[in-house]
């Protein structure tokens, strides 16, 4: 991924002591002591990036792009490879540029495939018929679409989805990259095995494909809140432009403070002036107050690298113009996906008490009841005894984890940040619902029927009074609640208020600080839980 010769490097910000980016002027024949220090430093940078680091060779600590001679650069990269080998990592040169007095190289260092691979979750949202499922199908299968929806068939879960061409449920597909940045999926002939993809990958992207139709909004909201995505990939049809559900999904992503990637599809069949109009409308939408994004249209490798390095800040919104039929710019999107960093540092949650959010249940012949979800904190091992609840009466009961799978691969242990399925002993499936949790015994949890939150009304056509009812989305929880108290007589669009909600049906497991989204018809609001009330 080498950029053009005339691409001269500019002065960068001073090197940060934190994060996964390291500046090195040169790495030529270090002494044994110095080499040990360099390896330790690389280990820290890899830990900061959860298995990935970017080295800027030829740049001083203050960000001055001095550059090196061809021979010095070659020797420095050779040393970098030796350092990486010590840590079971590989090195890939992303691009070379001209510095003030020589050459500069930007190098990706990535840990080789291990059982504890780096997983990044991307929620794919956007209006109906914008090409979300087709894009996921093309990226994960490697074959272009035929223009009539061939690529999306493997992504759908239900027969009616294949017949209508519309996603109505939350489906997941994976894309694996090895340590050199090559896509593992494409090496497999015929049916793709998740097991083989995971075994050969250093980094796995999970695409959470969400429904785009308005009637499936509750499912889309559940996917965005319950699956804890690192990023939202907003798909816009070039010929369709910015429509109601595009704004809806963008608003939800902004409310949840999840970084956004935009992909404009169908550029091959869109007239030039319509495409320009779509891009103009999109950039205006991303720049408005409340969004405050800097749109970057990715037209070359440099745009891709700059966007990937700055994505976590949440300030930028990279835009890709692609065609799933001709393959236009899909390579740029793949390079970008290979480089995007992990959004959350889950390692700090490894030693905390277990908290597992259930978002789906199954009954598997010969296995029994299986629950699927995301491990928010702690680590779970086979034969662990956890608390399951709350049930309809607010009770928690002890359950034993019989077996564990992560990405369809049997494992003995999973840690915070991973999605997994647990087989539970002697628990009937009908006693478990979405929104329940598995918790560490030490937590002594309490079920909550009432809670207080600070909210802001994003949209409501009239005024909201006490006794108003709305559906609350909080993590995997989706339940109707009644507004029983508020610190104002009425609230309208744009108002802030402190309100008290009461769930109408079952008590839930809630914590102070959790984010909520509530909706009823076209009404939308967001908030943060400030107090919970135990009965």
C-alpha positions in Angstrom: 0.0 0.0 0.0 2.6 2.6 -1.1 1.4 6.1 -2.0 2.6 8.3 -4.8 6.2 9.7 -4.7 5.0 13.3 -4.6 3.0 12.7 -1.4 5.1 14.6 1.1 4.7 14.1 4.8 3.6 17.0 7.0 4.6 17.7 10.6 2.5 15.5 12.9 1.3 16.1 16.5 3.8 15.3 19.3 4.0 11.5 20.1 1.6 10.5 22.8 2.8 8.2 25.7 -0.6 6.4 25.4 -2.3 4.7 22.5 -0.9 2.3 19.8 1.0 4.8 17.7 4.8 4.9 18.1 7.3 7.3 16.4 10.8 6.1 15.7 13.4 8.1 13.8 15.6 5.1 13.1 16.1 1.5 14.3 19.6 0.6 13.1 21.7 -2.1 14.9 20.4 -1.6 18.5 22.5 -3.0 21.3 21.1 -6.1 23.2 19.9 -3.9 26.1 18.3 -1.4 23.7 16.7 -4.2 21.7 15.0 -5.6 24.9 13.8 -2.0 25.7 12.4 -1.7 22.2 10.5 -5.0 22.4 9.0 -4.0 25.8 7.9 -0.7 24.2 6.3 -2.6 21.3 4.6 -5.0 23.7 3.0 -1.9 25.4 1.9 -0.4 22.1 0.3 -3.7 21.0 -1.5 -4.0 24.4 -2.8 -0.4 23.9 -4.1 -1.4 20.4 -5.5 -4.8 21.6 -3.0 -6.6 19.3 -2.3 -3.9 16.7 0.2 -1.0 16.6 1.3 1.5 14.0 5.0 2.5 13.8 6.0 5.8 12.1 9.6 5.3 11.0 11.6 8.3 10.1 9.7 10.7 12.4 11.1 12.4 15.5 9.2 12.3 18.9 8.1 15.9 18.3 6.3 14.9 15.1 9.0 16.4 12.7 9.0 14.2 9.5 12.8 14.1 9.0 13.0 10.9 6.9 15.8 8.4 6.3 17.9 7.2 3.4 16.8 4.1 1.5 19.4 2.0 3.3 18.5 3.4 6.8 14.8 2.8 6.2 15.4 -0.8 5.0 17.6 -1.5 8.1 15.0 0.0 10.5 12.2 -2.1 9.0 14.5 -5.2 9.4 14.9 -4.4 13.1 11.2 -3.8 13.5 10.5 -7.3 12.0 13.0 -8.8 14.6 11.2 -7.0 17.4 7.8 -8.2 16.1 9.0 -11.8 15.9 9.8 -11.7 19.6 6.2 -10.9 20.3 4.7 -13.4 17.8 3.6 -10.5 15.6 4.0 -9.6 11.9 4.9 -6.4 10.1 3.2 -4.9 7.0 4.4 -1.6 5.4 1.2 0.5 4.8 2.8 3.3 2.8 6.0 5.2 2.2 6.2 9.0 1.9 8.8 11.7 1.4 10.1 13.4 4.5 12.1 16.6 4.8 15.5 14.8 4.3 14.5 11.3 3.2 11.9 8.6 3.3 9.2 7.8 5.9 7.4 4.5 6.3 4.1 3.8 8.1 4.1 0.2 9.4 1.3 -2.0 10.8 2.4 -4.4 13.5 -0.2 -7.1 14.3 -0.2 -10.1 16.6 -0.4 -13.5 14.8 -3.6 -15.6 15.1 -4.3 -16.9 18.6 -7.4 -18.2 20.4 -7.9 -14.8 21.9 -8.3 -12.9 18.6 -9.2 -9.2 18.3 -12.9 -8.9 17.6 -14.6 -5.7 16.3 -18.4 -5.4 16.0 -19.9 -3.3 13.2 -23.6 -2.6 13.1 -24.8 -2.2 9.5 -27.7 0.3 9.4 -29.5 2.4 6.7 -32.7 2.7 4.8 -34.5 -0.2 3.3 -33.2 -1.2 -0.2 -29.9 0.8 0.3 -27.9 -2.4 -0.2 -26.8 -3.3 3.4 -27.2 -7.1 3.1 -25.7 -7.1 -0.4 -22.6 -5.2 0.9 -22.2 -7.6 3.8 -22.5 -10.6 1.4 -20.0 -9.2 -1.0 -17.5 -8.3 1.7 -17.7 -11.6 3.5 -18.0 -13.9 0.5 -15.6 -12.2 -1.9 -18.0 -12.5 -4.9 -19.6 -9.5 -6.6 -23.3 -9.1 -6.8 -25.2 -9.8 -10.1 -27.4 -6.7 -9.7 -30.4 -8.8 -8.7 -29.5 -9.6 -5.1 -27.4 -12.8 -5.4 -24.9 -11.7 -2.8 -27.4 -11.1 0.0 -29.0 -14.5 -0.1 -26.4 -16.1 2.2 -26.9 -13.3 4.7 -30.6 -13.7 5.2 -31.9 -15.9 8.1 -35.6 -16.4 7.1 -37.4 -17.6 4.0 -39.6 -14.4 3.8 -36.4 -12.3 3.8 -35.2 -14.1 0.7 -38.6 -13.6 -0.9 -39.0 -9.9 -0.2 -35.3 -9.0 -0.2 -35.7 -7.2 3.1 -33.9 -7.9 6.4 -36.4 -8.3 9.3 -34.1 -9.8 12.0 -30.6 -9.3 13.3 -28.1 -11.5 11.4 -24.4 -11.8 11.9 -21.6 -12.5 9.4 -17.8 -12.5 10.0 -14.8 -11.2 8.1 -11.4 -12.4 9.2 -8.0 -10.8 8.5 -4.7 -12.6 9.1 -1.6 -10.9 10.6 -0.6 -9.7 7.1 -3.9 -8.0 6.5 -5.2 -10.7 4.0 -8.8 -11.7 4.1 -9.1 -15.3 5.3 -12.7 -15.8 4.1 -11.6 -15.7 0.4 -9.1 -18.6 0.8 -12.0 -21.0 1.4 -13.7 -22.8 -1.4 -17.5 -23.5 -1.3 -19.1 -23.3 2.1 -17.3 -21.0 4.5 -16.6 -22.4 7.9 -16.6 -20.0 10.8 -14.3 -22.3 12.6 -11.6 -22.1 9.9 -12.0 -18.3 9.6 -11.5 -17.9 13.3 -8.6 -20.3 13.5 -6.7 -18.4 10.7 -7.5 -14.9 11.8 -5.7 -12.3 14.0 -8.6 -9.9 13.7 -12.3 -10.7 13.2 -15.0 -8.2 12.1 -18.5 -9.2 13.0 -21.1 -7.4 10.8 -24.5 -7.1 12.6 -26.9 -6.7 9.7 -30.0 -4.7 10.8 -33.4 -4.2 9.2 -33.9 -0.9 7.3 -37.7 -0.8 7.0 -39.6 1.4 9.5 -41.7 -1.4 10.8 -38.5 -3.2 11.9 -37.2 -0.2 13.8 -37.6 -1.8 17.2 -35.4 -4.7 15.9 -32.8 -2.3 14.6 -32.8 -0.4 17.9 -32.3 -3.6 19.8 -29.4 -4.5 17.5 -27.7 -1.1 18.2 -28.3 -1.1 21.9 -28.1 -4.8 22.8 -25.1 -5.9 20.7 -22.7 -3.2 21.9 -21.2 -2.4 18.4 -17.8 -0.7 18.2 -18.9 1.2 15.0 -22.0 1.9 12.9 -21.7 1.4 9.2 -24.4 3.6 7.7 -25.3 2.5 4.1 -26.9 5.0 1.8 -28.2 4.2 -1.7 -26.6 6.7 -4.1 -29.8 7.0 -6.2 -32.1 7.1 -3.2 -30.2 9.8 -1.2 -30.9 10.8 2.4 -34.3 9.6 3.5 -36.2 9.4 6.8 -34.7 6.1 8.1 -31.2 7.2 7.2 -31.6 10.2 9.5 -33.3 8.0 12.1 -30.4 5.5 12.2 -27.8 8.3 12.2 -29.5 10.0 15.1 -29.5 6.7 17.1 -25.8 6.2 16.4 -25.0 9.7 17.5 -27.2 9.3 20.6 -25.2 6.2 21.6 -21.9 8.0 20.8 -20.8 5.2 18.4 -18.3 6.3 15.7 -19.8 6.3 12.2 -18.6 5.0 8.8 -20.7 5.8 5.7 -20.8 3.7 2.6 -22.7 5.1 -0.5 -23.7 2.1 -2.7 -25.0 1.7 -6.2 -22.7 4.3 -7.6 -22.6 2.3 -10.9 -26.2 3.0 -11.7 -26.5 6.5 -10.3 -26.4 9.6 -12.6 -23.5 11.9 -11.8 -25.6 14.9 -10.7 -27.8 12.7 -8.4 -24.6 11.2 -6.8 -23.2 14.7 -6.2 -26.5 15.8 -4.6 -26.5 12.7 -2.3 -22.9 13.5 -1.2 -23.7 17.2 -0.7 -26.8 16.4 1.4 -24.9 13.8 3.4 -21.9 16.1 4.2 -24.4 18.8 5.3 -26.2 16.3 7.6 -22.9 15.2 9.1 -21.8 18.7 9.8 -24.9 20.0 11.6 -24.8 20.8 15.3 -25.4 17.7 17.3 -23.4 15.7 14.8 -20.3 17.9 14.2 -18.5 15.3 12.1 -15.8 16.0 9.6 -16.7 14.1 6.4 -13.7 12.5 4.5 -14.4 11.0 1.1 -12.0 8.1 0.8 -10.5 8.3 -2.7 -7.1 6.8 -2.2 -4.9 4.8 0.2 -3.8 7.9 2.1 -7.4 8.9 2.9 -8.0 5.3 4.1 -5.0 5.3 6.5 -5.7 8.8 7.9 -9.4 7.9 8.4 -8.6 4.6 10.1 -6.1 6.2 12.5 -8.6 8.9 13.6 -11.9 7.0 13.6 -11.9 6.3 17.3 -11.9 10.0 18.1 -15.5 10.2 16.8 -14.8 13.5 15.1 -14.5 12.2 11.5 -16.9 10.2 9.3 -15.2 8.5 6.4 -17.4 8.2 3.3 -16.8 5.4 0.7 -18.4 5.4 -2.7 -18.8 1.8 -3.8 -20.5 -0.6 -6.2 -21.3 -4.1 -5.2 -21.8 -5.1 -8.9 -18.7 -3.6 -10.5 -16.5 -3.7 -7.4 -15.6 0.0 -7.6 -13.7 1.2 -4.5 -14.4 -2.1 -2.6 -10.6 -2.5 -2.2 -10.4 0.8 -0.4 -13.2 -0.3 1.9 -11.5 -3.6 2.6 -8.1 -1.9 3.4 -10.0 0.5 5.7 -11.7 -2.4 7.6 -8.3 -4.1 8.0 -6.9 -1.1 9.7 -9.8 0.1 12.0 -8.7 -0.1 15.6 -10.7 -1.5 18.5 -13.0 1.2 20.0 -13.1 -0.1 23.6 -10.3 -1.4 25.7 -12.0 -4.5 27.2 -8.9 -5.7 29.1 -9.8 -3.4 32.0 -13.0 -5.3 32.4 -11.4 -8.8 32.5 -11.0 -8.9 36.3 -14.4 -7.5 37.2 -17.4 -9.6 38.2 -19.2 -11.4 35.4 -22.1 -9.6 33.6 -23.5 -11.3 30.5 -26.4 -9.7 28.6 -28.7 -12.2 26.9 -30.1 -11.2 23.5 -31.3 -14.5 22.1 -32.3 -18.0 23.3 -32.3 -21.4 21.5 -33.3 -24.9 22.2 -30.7 -27.3 20.7 -31.4 -31.0 20.4 -29.1 -33.0 22.6 -27.7 -29.9 24.3 -30.8 -28.2 25.8 -31.2 -24.5 26.4 -28.6 -22.2 24.9 -28.4 -18.4 25.6 -26.5 -16.0 23.3 -25.3 -12.5 24.1 -22.3 -10.3 25.0 -20.0 -10.6 28.0 -19.8 -7.0 29.4 -17.3 -7.8 32.1 -15.4 -10.7 33.8 -14.5 -14.1 32.4 -16.6 -17.2 32.1 -15.3 -20.8 32.1 -17.1 -24.1 31.6 -18.7 -25.4 34.8 -19.0 -21.9 36.3 -22.0 -21.3 38.5 -23.8 -17.9 37.7 -27.0 -16.2 38.6 -29.7 -16.0 35.9 -32.5 -13.4 36.1 -34.5 -11.5 36.9 -37.5 -13.6 36.1 -41.1 -12.2 36.1 -41.0 -12.0 39.9 -37.6 -10.3 40.1 -35.9 -13.5 41.3 -32.4 -14.7 40.3 -31.5 -18.4 40.3 -28.2 -20.3 40.1 -27.3 -22.0 36.8 -24.3 -24.0 35.6 -22.6 -23.3 32.3 -22.4 -26.7 30.6 -20.5 -25.6 27.4 -19.4 -22.4 25.6 -19.1 -21.4 22.0 -17.7 -18.2 20.6 -18.3 -17.5 16.9 -19.5 -21.1 16.5 -16.2 -22.4 17.9 -16.2 -24.5 21.1 -14.0 -22.8 23.7 -13.3 -23.4 27.4 -13.3 -19.7 28.4 -14.5 -16.3 27.2 -13.5 -12.8 28.4 -15.2 -9.4 28.5 -15.9 -7.9 25.1 -16.7 -11.3 23.4 -20.1 -12.5 22.1 -20.7 -16.1 23.1 -23.4 -18.8 23.6 -23.7 -20.7 26.8 -25.5 -24.1 27.2 -27.2 -24.1 30.6 -28.1 -27.2 32.7 -31.7 -28.0 33.5 -33.2 -24.6 32.5 -36.4 -24.6 30.3 -36.1 -22.2 27.4 -39.5 -20.6 28.0 -38.2 -19.4 31.4 -35.6 -17.1 29.7 -36.4 -13.9 27.9 -34.3 -11.2 26.1 -33.0 -8.7 28.5 -32.2 -11.2 31.3 -28.6 -11.4 32.5 -26.1 -13.9 33.8 -24.2 -12.4 36.8 -21.4 -13.3 39.3 -22.7 -14.7 42.5 -20.9 -12.0 44.5 -22.9 -9.2 43.0 -26.1 -10.0 45.0 -28.2 -8.3 42.3 -31.6 -6.7 42.8 -34.3 -6.5 40.1 -35.5 -2.9 39.4 -39.1 -1.9 38.5 -38.6 1.9 38.8 -35.7 4.2 37.9 -34.9 7.8 37.5 -33.2 9.3 34.4 -32.0 12.6 33.0 -33.5 12.7 29.5 -33.6 14.9 26.4 -36.6 14.8 24.0 -35.3 14.5 20.5 -38.7 14.7 18.9 -42.3 14.8 20.1 -45.2 16.3 18.1 -47.0 17.8 21.1 -46.3 17.7 24.9 -45.4 14.9 27.2 -47.2 14.6 30.6 -47.1 12.2 33.6 -48.6 8.8 32.7 -47.0 8.9 29.2 -45.9 5.4 28.0 -42.9 4.6 25.8 -40.8 1.6 25.0 -37.4 1.7 26.9 -34.3 0.3 25.1 -31.3 -0.2 27.5 -28.7 -2.7 26.4 -30.7 -5.9 25.5 -33.8 -4.7 27.5 -36.8 -3.7 25.5 -39.9 -3.1 27.6 -42.8 -0.5 27.9 -42.6 1.8 30.9 -44.8 4.6 32.2 -43.6 8.0 33.2 -44.7 8.4 36.8 -42.9 11.6 37.9 -41.0 14.5 36.3 -39.5 17.7 37.5 -41.5 19.8 35.0 -45.2 20.1 34.3 -44.8 19.2 30.6 -41.8 18.5 28.3 -41.5 19.1 24.6 -39.0 18.5 21.7 -35.5 19.7 22.8 -36.4 19.8 26.5 -34.2 18.3 29.2 -35.9 16.8 32.3 -35.4 14.5 35.2 -38.1 11.8 35.0 -39.1 8.6 36.8 -40.1 5.6 34.8 -41.9 2.4 36.0 -41.8 -0.8 33.9 -45.2 -2.2 33.1 -44.4 -5.9 33.1 -41.2 -7.5 34.4 -38.5 -6.0 36.7 -35.1 -5.6 35.0 -31.4 -5.5 36.0 -30.4 -1.9 35.7 -27.4 0.1 36.9 -26.8 3.8 37.4 -25.0 5.4 34.5 -26.6 3.1 31.8 -27.8 4.9 28.7 -31.5 4.6 27.6 -33.4 5.3 24.4 -37.1 5.5 24.6 -39.6 5.7 21.7 -43.3 5.7 21.0 -44.5 6.2 17.4 -42.3 9.0 16.0 -41.4 10.2 19.5 -37.7 9.7 20.4 -35.7 10.5 23.5 -32.4 9.6 25.1 -31.2 9.7 28.6 -28.9 8.3 31.4 -30.1 6.4 34.5 -29.3 8.5 37.6 -31.1 6.4 40.3 -32.6 3.0 40.7 -35.4 2.1 43.2 -35.4 -1.2 44.9 -38.8 -2.4 46.3 
